[in-house]
Amino acid sequence: MIRPLLARLRALLPAGRRQDRFFTLSSDLFCRVDLAGRFVEVNPAFRHQLGLDETELLGAPYTRLVEA
């Protein structure tokens, strides 16, 4: 019973690593926000294109960057 579960877990781990690498290495701007709309993660391209430090973005509401 435990072997099929371990096999499924091993199959899932590489996918998570691929997604993380895609997020980090992409030249597109990617971010993750929480349910309150605050940045919880931004990729390097996001920081570079906006010219902002990660400490300036994390915890800040995404609406700060959206023009009305």
Secondary structure, 3 states (H helix, E strand, C coil): CHHHHHHHHHHHHHHHHHHHHHHHHCCCCCEEECCCCEEEEECHHHHHHHCCCHHHHCCCEHHHHCCC
